[in-house]
Amino acid sequence: MKILVTGGLGYIGSHVTVLLLENGHEVISIDNLHNSSLKVLDGIEAICGKKPLFEAYDVRNVDQMNSLFESHLDIDGVIHFAAYKAVSESVEKPLKYYENNIGGLIQILEHVTEKSIPFIFSSSCTVYGQADKMPIDEEMPLKKASSPYGNSKQIGEQLIMDCCAINKQFNAILLRYFNPIGAHASRKIGEFPKGIPQNLIPFLTQTVIGIRETLKVYGADYDTPDGTCIRDYIHVIDLAQAHIESLEYLISSKNIENCEVFNVGTGRGVSVMEVIKTFEKVTGEKVPYAMSSPREGDIVTAYANPEKIFKKIGWKSKLTLEDSLLSAWNWEKELQRNT
């Protein structure tokens, strides 16, 4: 099959691209390189022995999107990652997030709905806001999002649902994933944010290796067993596999509804302090950290009930927190060797 991956050189997009290529699919990867690098293409080639067809396109650019879909009339599926994703930055720069995350999605939907191309949307557990109970299942009502990032994902989901409602030939899956971490076992690709990391794990590994002075733990007095936030940390390889299986599910017409929503997580909630202690245990390294005040927009506790995707698609997470953290550390060490 020929699959279009937007944001294809990003953290999750690159891992999905690797799995697609390993499964024998042809991949068109587009990325505006805002938070990624062309070096990722070399990493993909080192793993797979081949590269995707790459275009430095921006999904918001109407001419580029028209050219892309006119040049490739035989696209079998689209996996859409291209979006900004930092909760705290979205609080500071809301218009940037709405313009990019919603504007880009609209441009892609113009084409996939017209041609009824199966579509996988990168959504987020932030659409639930602070849920009333744990674990979170897909039937839980969506609360007011706690950040513009989360709201952009809520709006994005609604846009796709509206498109599905008016075109019954258009099929889409919204994957609400929790907290992806880790890296490919080859150490050739992983999470590589430009500038100061917004996510816990790259900041942690950069601190341990000496790039950052101290890891800030945002909030120590939350209503959790150790006072720190709780999240559902999923290995990026498991998450990537969920995209592959979801796309195959749509393309093989196993879906009954033309728009479905699935959580993608492990089903286990882990606190920030547990992450730190587990990292220290599996790597033998000490994490310099300091407690700090809570960040605006952060949710206290979020972890998934992943039963629905297992029952309908057959996907289930396989890799452990220890696997994830060790792979992230190995990736960080590899990065520093090559810089």
C-alpha positions in Angstrom: 0.0 0.0 0.0 1.0 3.6 -0.4 0.6 5.5 2.9 1.0 9.2 3.5 2.4 10.2 6.9 2.2 13.8 7.8 4.8 15.0 10.4 6.7 11.9 9.2 10.1 13.0 10.6 8.7 13.7 14.0 9.0 11.5 17.1 6.0 9.2 16.6 5.8 9.7 12.8 9.3 8.4 12.2 8.7 5.2 14.3 5.4 4.6 12.4 7.3 5.1 9.1 9.8 2.5 10.1 7.1 -0.1 10.8 5.3 0.7 7.6 8.5 0.2 5.5 9.3 -3.0 7.4 5.9 -4.3 6.5 6.6 -3.6 2.8 4.4 -0.5 2.4 5.4 2.5 0.3 5.6 5.6 2.4 5.2 9.3 1.5 6.5 11.4 4.3 5.9 15.1 4.6 7.3 17.4 7.3 8.0 21.2 7.6 11.0 20.4 9.8 9.8 22.9 12.4 10.6 20.4 15.2 12.4 17.7 13.4 15.5 17.1 11.2 16.4 15.6 7.9 18.9 13.4 9.8 15.9 11.3 10.8 15.7 10.1 7.2 19.2 8.7 7.6 18.1 6.9 10.8 15.1 5.4 9.0 17.3 4.2 6.2 19.9 2.7 8.6 17.1 0.6 10.2 15.1 -0.3 7.1 17.6 -0.2 4.3 15.4 2.3 2.5 13.9 5.7 2.9 10.3 7.0 2.5 9.6 9.4 -0.4 10.1 12.7 1.5 8.8 16.2 0.7 9.5 19.3 3.0 5.9 20.3 2.8 3.7 22.1 5.3 0.2 20.8 5.7 -1.1 24.4 6.0 0.2 25.2 2.5 -2.7 24.9 0.1 -0.6 24.7 -3.1 1.7 22.1 -1.6 -1.2 19.9 -0.5 -2.9 20.2 -3.9 0.4 19.3 -5.6 0.9 16.3 -3.3 -2.5 14.8 -3.8 -2.5 15.5 -7.6 0.9 13.8 -7.9 -0.2 10.7 -5.8 -3.6 9.7 -6.9 -3.2 6.2 -5.5 -2.7 6.9 -1.8 -4.3 4.1 0.2 -4.3 5.7 3.7 -3.2 8.8 5.6 -1.8 9.0 9.1 -1.8 12.6 10.4 0.7 13.6 13.0 1.6 17.1 11.8 0.8 19.3 14.9 2.3 21.2 17.7 2.1 19.2 20.9 3.5 21.0 24.0 0.8 21.7 26.6 2.7 24.5 28.4 3.7 26.3 25.2 0.1 26.2 24.0 -1.0 28.1 27.2 1.5 30.8 26.3 0.9 30.8 22.5 -2.7 29.7 21.9 -3.1 31.2 18.5 0.0 29.4 17.2 -1.6 26.1 18.2 -5.0 26.8 16.8 -3.7 28.1 13.5 -1.3 25.1 13.0 -3.2 22.2 14.5 -6.7 23.1 13.2 -5.6 24.8 10.0 -3.4 22.0 8.9 -6.0 19.4 9.7 -8.6 21.2 7.6 -6.2 21.2 4.6 -5.7 17.4 4.9 -9.4 16.7 5.4 -10.2 18.7 2.2 -8.4 15.9 0.2 -9.1 12.7 2.2 -12.8 13.3 2.5 -13.1 14.1 -1.2 -11.3 10.9 -2.1 -12.6 8.9 0.9 -9.1 7.9 1.9 -8.9 6.0 5.2 -7.6 8.4 7.9 -5.8 7.9 11.2 -5.8 11.0 13.5 -3.2 11.6 16.2 -5.4 12.7 19.1 -4.6 12.8 22.8 -5.9 11.9 26.2 -5.9 15.7 26.9 -9.3 15.7 25.2 -10.7 14.2 28.4 -9.6 17.1 30.6 -9.3 16.0 34.3 -11.5 12.9 34.2 -13.7 12.1 37.2 -12.6 8.5 37.5 -9.8 6.2 36.5 -9.0 4.4 34.3 -10.4 6.6 31.4 -12.5 4.8 28.8 -13.8 6.2 25.5 -17.3 6.7 26.8 -16.2 9.2 29.4 -17.6 12.6 28.5 -15.1 15.2 27.4 -14.6 18.1 29.8 -13.4 21.5 29.0 -9.8 21.1 27.9 -7.2 22.4 30.3 -5.0 23.8 27.6 -5.3 25.2 24.0 -3.4 22.1 22.9 -6.1 19.8 24.4 -8.8 22.1 22.9 -7.2 21.9 19.5 -7.4 18.1 19.7 -11.1 18.3 20.8 -11.9 20.6 17.8 -9.9 18.3 15.5 -11.9 15.3 16.5 -15.2 17.1 16.0 -14.1 18.2 12.5 -13.4 14.6 11.6 -16.6 13.4 13.1 -18.5 16.0 11.1 -16.8 14.9 7.9 -17.6 11.3 8.6 -21.3 12.3 9.2 -21.7 13.8 5.8 -19.6 11.2 3.9 -20.4 7.6 4.9 -17.6 6.4 2.5 -15.0 8.3 4.5 -13.5 6.2 7.3 -11.5 7.5 10.2 -10.0 6.4 13.5 -9.2 8.9 16.3 -6.4 7.5 18.4 -6.3 9.2 21.9 -2.9 8.3 23.1 -1.5 8.8 26.5 2.3 9.5 27.1 4.6 8.1 24.5 8.2 7.6 25.6 11.3 5.5 24.6 13.1 5.0 21.4 13.8 2.4 18.7 16.0 -0.4 19.9 18.5 0.3 17.1 19.3 3.7 18.7 18.9 5.2 15.2 15.7 7.2 15.9 14.1 8.6 19.1 12.7 11.7 20.7 14.8 14.7 19.7 13.1 18.0 20.5 14.6 21.2 19.3 15.5 23.6 22.1 14.4 22.9 25.7 12.3 19.7 25.9 8.7 20.1 26.9 8.2 16.4 27.8 9.4 14.6 30.9 11.7 11.9 29.5 13.9 13.9 27.1 14.4 16.5 29.8 15.2 13.7 32.3 17.8 12.1 30.0 19.3 15.4 29.0 19.7 16.2 32.7 21.3 12.9 33.6 23.8 13.3 30.7 24.7 16.8 31.8 23.0 19.0 29.2 20.4 20.3 31.8 21.3 21.2 35.4 18.2 19.9 37.2 15.0 18.1 36.3 12.0 20.1 37.6 9.2 18.0 39.0 6.1 20.2 38.6 3.9 19.8 41.6 4.5 17.9 44.8 1.2 18.2 46.6 -1.3 16.7 44.2 -3.9 14.3 45.5 -1.8 11.2 44.5 0.1 8.7 46.6 3.4 10.6 46.4 2.1 14.0 45.5 3.3 14.0 41.9 1.3 13.8 38.6 0.3 10.4 37.3 0.4 9.4 33.7 0.2 6.3 31.4 3.6 6.0 29.8 3.5 3.9 26.6 6.6 2.8 24.6 6.6 4.6 21.2 7.0 1.3 19.4 3.8 -0.1 20.9 2.1 3.2 20.0 3.4 3.0 16.4 2.1 -0.6 16.1 -1.3 0.7 17.2 -1.3 3.0 14.1 -0.4 0.2 11.8 -3.1 -2.1 13.1 -5.7 0.6 13.1 -5.0 1.5 9.5 -5.1 -2.1 8.4 -8.4 -2.4 10.3 -9.9 0.4 8.3 -8.5 -0.6 4.9 -9.7 -4.2 5.3 -13.2 -2.7 6.1 -13.5 -4.4 9.5 -15.0 -1.3 11.0 -18.8 -1.1 11.4 -18.9 2.7 12.1 -17.1 5.0 9.8 -15.6 7.0 12.7 -14.3 5.3 15.8 -12.3 6.4 18.8 -9.7 4.4 20.7 -7.5 5.0 23.7 -3.9 3.9 23.3 -2.2 3.3 26.6 -1.0 0.6 28.9 -3.7 0.9 31.5 -1.2 1.6 34.2 -0.8 4.9 36.0 2.7 5.9 37.0 3.8 9.0 39.0 6.7 11.3 38.1 8.6 10.1 41.1 8.0 6.5 40.1 9.5 7.3 36.7 12.6 8.8 38.3 13.1 5.9 40.6 12.6 3.3 37.9 15.0 5.2 35.6 17.6 5.1 38.3 17.1 1.4 38.9 17.3 0.3 35.2 20.2 2.6 34.2 22.2 2.8 37.5 22.3 6.6 37.0 21.3 9.3 39.5 18.7 11.8 38.5 19.3 15.4 39.8 15.8 16.7 40.4 14.0 19.5 42.3 10.4 20.0 43.2 8.7 23.0 41.6 5.3 24.7 41.5 2.6 23.1 39.2 2.4 24.1 35.6 -0.7 25.8 34.2 -2.6 23.4 32.0 -1.3 20.2 33.5 -3.7 17.4 34.5 -3.2 15.6 37.8 -4.0 12.0 36.9 -4.6 10.3 33.5 -4.3 6.7 32.6 -6.2 4.6 30.1 -8.6 1.8 29.9 -7.3 0.2 26.6 -9.8 -2.7 26.4 -11.8 -1.3 23.5 -8.9 -1.2 21.0 -7.9 -4.7 22.1 -11.4 -6.1 21.6 -12.0 -4.5 18.2 -8.6 -4.3 16.6 -6.5 -6.8 18.7 -3.8 -4.3 19.7 -2.2 -4.4 23.2 0.9 -2.8 24.6 3.7 -5.3 25.1 6.8 -3.3 26.3 7.3 -2.2 29.9 8.1 1.1 31.6 11.6 -0.3 32.2 12.0 -1.1 28.5 10.9 2.4 27.6 13.2 4.2 30.0 16.3 2.1 29.1 15.7 2.7 25.4 15.3 6.4 26.0 18.6 6.5 27.9 20.4 4.4 25.2 19.1 6.8 22.6 20.3 9.9 24.6 23.8 8.4 24.9 23.9 7.6 21.2 22.9 11.2 20.4 25.8 12.6 22.5 28.3 10.2 20.9 27.4 11.7 17.5 27.4 15.4 18.5 
